[in-house]
């Protein structure tokens, strides 16, 4: 995926995408793709706000639906908090198409503090 494809997937213009990419505030976006066989794939785009972006596809060539493919989007690195990474894994791993309207902002962050 390149920046143009990411902007299209997020229903943004390229300047809007670039503004968000360099906003100094991270963002996380869910994408649901209907496949030809009637199934669907949930993917996410994470932007660190400092020029870094990563595409997380809810499918892996090796692990199929049990895996995730991660790709940097035209950058050399992307900084991501562990809790956000775990949220991405949880979202892709437990997505239910019937609950497609549930927003990420309504999700409870995973508590990683030692007990």
Rosetta blueprint (number, residue, H / E / L):
1 X L
2 X L
3 X H
4 X H
5 X H
6 X H
7 X H
8 X H
9 X H
10 X L
11 X L
12 X L
13 X L
14 X H
15 X H
16 X H
17 X H
18 X H
19 X H
20 X H
21 X H
22 X L
23 X L
24 X L
25 X L
26 X L
27 X E
28 X E
29 X E
30 X E
31 X E
32 X E
33 X E
34 X E
35 X L
36 X L
37 X L
38 X L
39 X L
40 X E
41 X E
42 X E
43 X E
44 X E
45 X E
46 X E
47 X E
48 X L
49 X L
50 X L
51 X L
52 X L
53 X E
54 X E
55 X E
56 X E
57 X E
58 X L
59 X L
60 X E
61 X L
62 X L
63 X L
64 X E
65 X L
66 X L
67 X L
68 X L
69 X E
70 X E
71 X E
72 X E
73 X L
74 X L
75 X L
76 X L
77 X L
78 X L
79 X L
80 X L
81 X L
82 X H
83 X H
84 X H
85 X H
86 X H
87 X H
88 X H
89 X H
90 X H
91 X H
92 X H
93 X H
94 X L
95 X L
96 X L
97 X H
98 X H
99 X H
100 X L
101 X L
102 X L
103 X L
104 X H
105 X H
106 X H
107 X L
108 X L
109 X L
110 X L
111 X L
112 X L
113 X L
114 X L
115 X L
